[in-house]
């Protein structure tokens, strides 16, 4: 007799096994999703807060290119020498046309207007001022949402600095942290520009090298000053003008990319953090509820299956018997050979029946 069932390979084509496999895969998927969200530091800002000086610490891998931050210097003249240079003639339109015949806004810039603009020069030269104010007037006369929809994402900082002429006049969008925002004097112009603001900000990949932006409008309530400690989060959509030369705080001449914009888009800390924290909290709570419900359901199913198995015949067969080895010693054992020999001896001898013989009758 066989009391133990032979082990067989389970069939995974049954509905019960397939449901269990599906639950296992779903649980693994939930774990991977949780790991993905937990790996992003920004998803924990609702708990830890945004780190300080994030703009200067957010440096990405920059391509292996050497950036020339130097400013072009004029050659020194001898005491008896003088230099006379003819300013290039630039035909800058006196009026700004922002709409096409079909009524759509035209955000394009004629390359001829920026033909005389040169990079890595100290400040804005006299023959570049006309093109500068034309771009300011162009940006100011187009709605901000149209500019943002028409702009392209800015290339990496190192690409802008090494290929400046390629992007001159293009409308690009850059995000960063504002370090300085002040008003600057307005030169005489024919476009009616009466206010001008200068901002210095750091993008994610610019490191400790800033961008410069000139705009004609500011959002209400934006912090202003020469050294903003909180460094507000901003977004700039504007025309790239040139590599602008300026004296740094250390007294060294260096260059920075210059953007001409309509206004600065400011993300107030309270609103930005509230949206970020509320969104992250919703994700975390939803994820926690999903994991808890899944685990509770799996535990409940396992307990139900254990109860069913406890009342099955298989469970009764594998239960430990009350008979111990000590009790088995008193049982008399019999050799099977002796039993067979005894049965053979006790069997009666077999008698062969005599066949009936038909004897012929004598007549």
ChimeraX attribute file (.defattr): number of C-alpha atoms within 10 A of each C-alpha:
attribute: neighborCount
match mode: 1-to-1
recipient: residues
	/A:1	3
	/A:2	5
	/A:3	7
	/A:4	9
	/A:5	9
	/A:6	7
	/A:7	6
	/A:8	6
	/A:9	6
	/A:10	8
	/A:11	10
	/A:12	12
	/A:13	8
	/A:14	9
	/A:15	10
	/A:16	10
	/A:17	13
	/A:18	13
	/A:19	12
	/A:20	14
	/A:21	13
	/A:22	11
	/A:23	16
	/A:24	13
	/A:25	12
	/A:26	13
	/A:27	17
	/A:28	12
	/A:29	12
	/A:30	16
	/A:31	13
	/A:32	12
	/A:33	13
	/A:34	16
	/A:35	11
	/A:36	10
	/A:37	16
	/A:38	13
	/A:39	11
	/A:40	10
	/A:41	11
	/A:42	17
	/A:43	18
	/A:44	18
	/A:45	15
	/A:46	17
	/A:47	11
	/A:48	10
	/A:49	11
	/A:50	14
	/A:51	11
	/A:52	11
	/A:53	12
	/A:54	15
	/A:55	23
	/A:56	18
	/A:57	13
	/A:58	14
	/A:59	14
	/A:60	11
	/A:61	6
	/A:62	13
	/A:63	10
	/A:64	7
	/A:65	10
	/A:66	9
	/A:67	13
	/A:68	12
	/A:69	17
	/A:70	16
	/A:71	20
	/A:72	14
	/A:73	10
	/A:74	7
	/A:75	7
	/A:76	8
	/A:77	9
	/A:78	7
	/A:79	6
	/A:80	5
	/A:81	7
	/A:82	8
	/A:83	6
	/A:84	5
	/A:85	5
	/A:86	5
	/A:87	11
	/A:88	11
	/A:89	8
	/A:90	16
	/A:91	11
	/A:92	16
	/A:93	12
	/A:94	11
	/A:95	11
	/A:96	14
	/A:97	14
	/A:98	17
	/A:99	13
	/A:100	10
	/A:101	7
	/A:102	6
	/A:103	8
	/A:104	10
	/A:105	17
	/A:106	16
	/A:107	20
	/A:108	13
	/A:109	16
	/A:110	10
	/A:111	11
	/A:112	12
	/A:113	19
	/A:114	22
	/A:115	15
	/A:116	15
	/A:117	22
	/A:118	16
	/A:119	21
	/A:120	23
	/A:121	21
	/A:122	18
	/A:123	14
	/A:124	16
	/A:125	12
	/A:126	8
	/A:127	14
	/A:128	20
	/A:129	15
	/A:130	22
	/A:131	21
	/A:132	19
	/A:133	21
	/A:134	23
	/A:135	26
	/A:136	23
	/A:137	24
	/A:138	23
	/A:139	25
	/A:140	19
	/A:141	15
	/A:142	17
	/A:143	11
	/A:144	18
	/A:145	10
	/A:146	13
	/A:147	22
	/A:148	17
	/A:149	10
	/A:150	16
	/A:151	18
	/A:152	14
	/A:153	12
	/A:154	18
	/A:155	13
	/A:156	16
	/A:157	23
	/A:158	18
	/A:159	16
	/A:160	20
	/A:161	23
	/A:162	15
	/A:163	12
	/A:164	18
	/A:165	18
	/A:166	11
	/A:167	18
	/A:168	22
	/A:169	22
	/A:170	19
	/A:171	25
	/A:172	21
	/A:173	22
	/A:174	22
	/A:175	17
	/A:176	24
	/A:177	23
	/A:178	28
	/A:179	23
	/A:180	19
	/A:181	22
	/A:182	13
	/A:183	15
	/A:184	12
	/A:185	10
	/A:186	12
	/A:187	12
	/A:188	12
	/A:189	13
	/A:190	13
	/A:191	15
	/A:192	9
	/A:193	16
	/A:194	11
	/A:195	13
	/A:196	17
	/A:197	19
	/A:198	16
	/A:199	23
	/A:200	21
	/A:201	26
	/A:202	25
	/A:203	24
	/A:204	19
	/A:205	19
	/A:206	20
	/A:207	16
	/A:208	14
	/A:209	17
	/A:210	22
	/A:211	23
	/A:212	20
	/A:213	26
	/A:214	24
	/A:215	24
	/A:216	20
	/A:217	15
	/A:218	17
	/A:219	11
	/A:220	7
	/A:221	8
	/A:222	14
	/A:223	18
	/A:224	16
	/A:225	12
	/A:226	11
	/A:227	12
	/A:228	14
	/A:229	12
	/A:230	14
	/A:231	20
	/A:232	20
	/A:233	20
	/A:234	19
	/A:235	19
	/A:236	23
	/A:237	29
	/A:238	29
	/A:239	29
	/A:240	25
	/A:241	26
	/A:242	26
	/A:243	29
	/A:244	22
	/A:245	22
	/A:246	19
	/A:247	13
	/A:248	10
	/A:249	7
	/A:250	6
	/A:251	8
	/A:252	11
	/A:253	18
	/A:254	20
	/A:255	28
	/A:256	23
	/A:257	21
	/A:258	22
	/A:259	29
	/A:260	29
	/A:261	28
	/A:262	26
	/A:263	21
	/A:264	23
	/A:265	17
	/A:266	19
	/A:267	15
	/A:268	14
	/A:269	14
	/A:270	9
	/A:271	10
	/A:272	11
	/A:273	16
	/A:274	12
	/A:275	13
	/A:276	16
	/A:277	19
	/A:278	12
	/A:279	13
	/A:280	19
	/A:281	16
	/A:282	11
	/A:283	15
	/A:284	17
	/A:285	11
	/A:286	12
	/A:287	17
	/A:288	13
	/A:289	12
	/A:290	14
	/A:291	16
	/A:292	12
	/A:293	12
	/A:294	16
	/A:295	14
	/A:296	12
	/A:297	13
	/A:298	16
	/A:299	12
	/A:300	12
	/A:301	13
	/A:302	12
	/A:303	12
	/A:304	11
	/A:305	11
	/A:306	11
	/A:307	11
	/A:308	11
	/A:309	13
	/A:310	11
	/A:311	10
	/A:312	10
	/A:313	9
	/A:314	12
	/A:315	11
	/A:316	12
	/A:317	12
	/A:318	11
	/A:319	8
	/A:320	8
	/A:321	8
	/A:322	7
	/A:323	8
	/A:324	9
	/A:325	8
	/A:326	8
	/A:327	9
	/A:328	9
	/A:329	9
	/A:330	8
	/A:331	8
	/A:332	6
	/A:333	7
	/A:334	8
	/A:335	7
	/A:336	9
	/A:337	9
	/A:338	10
	/A:339	10
	/A:340	10
	/A:341	10
	/A:342	11
	/A:343	10
	/A:344	10
	/A:345	9
	/A:346	8
	/A:347	8
	/A:348	7
	/A:349	7
	/A:350	6
	/A:351	6
	/A:352	6
	/A:353	6
	/A:354	6
	/A:355	6
	/A:356	6
	/A:357	6
	/A:358	6
	/A:359	6
	/A:360	6
	/A:361	5
	/A:362	4
	/A:363	3
